[in-house]
């Protein structure tokens, strides 16, 4: 049932959200290992990286969330480390994972861009599954809509507390479906002109476009710049950086060919 805790062991409770994160992590690792075998990478690299990525991703996601809610955490600093109470920002998690990825590639002396391309489909798959987990946990809610919404929230969940029993658009489910479409594109698209880093950079661009658009139908977003949400500002910055890198890499490749 949406929003319900699954079970408790020794005072530790496994929630729907926690289960979603675990399943997302395992499926992302499964797909990445499968692609590693196909592309000639040592699968052990993926297993080793995932351990670091989980730590870097959680730290990045938590730090990003705290910065976006600095007013609350400034008054309640002891709660900054209470990750089990919720509060992770996926875009911060991506940034944390990227930083760890470049560090890992340098440490293992492998191409950072090739490794990023390998991991991109698994990363977007994990984000899609994570969004489904968010929905089942009763959080990350959309706006009220009699036409496109329905009542899915359970008493006691974040969504119910904020809105009550009203029809809401399941925004995170839309995002999950679009994320899966991005994954399909990354796996299906093949071109002789596709350079190293292509899949990863386009994953960032396409995900940022999806996030920018779905934020318009989110009901729990944080406004920070005129009428733009924090996630939209981050998405725009991400797109600009990714496009700039693509242009730069295209020029480098053209110079090598000529």
Secondary structure, 3 states (H helix, E strand, C coil): CCCCEEEEECCEEEEHHHHHHHHHHHHHHHHHHHHHHHHCCCHHHHHHHHHHHHHHHHHHHHHHHHHHCHHHHHHCHHHHHCHHHCCCCHHHHHHHHHHHHHHHHHHHCCCHHHHHHHHHHHHHHHHHHHHHHHHHHCCCCECECCCCCECCCCCCCHHHHHHCCCCECCHHHHHHHHHHHHHHHHHHCCCCCCCCCHHHHHHHHHHHHHHHHHHHHECCCCEEECCEEHHHHHHHHHHHHHHHHHHHHHHHHHHHHC
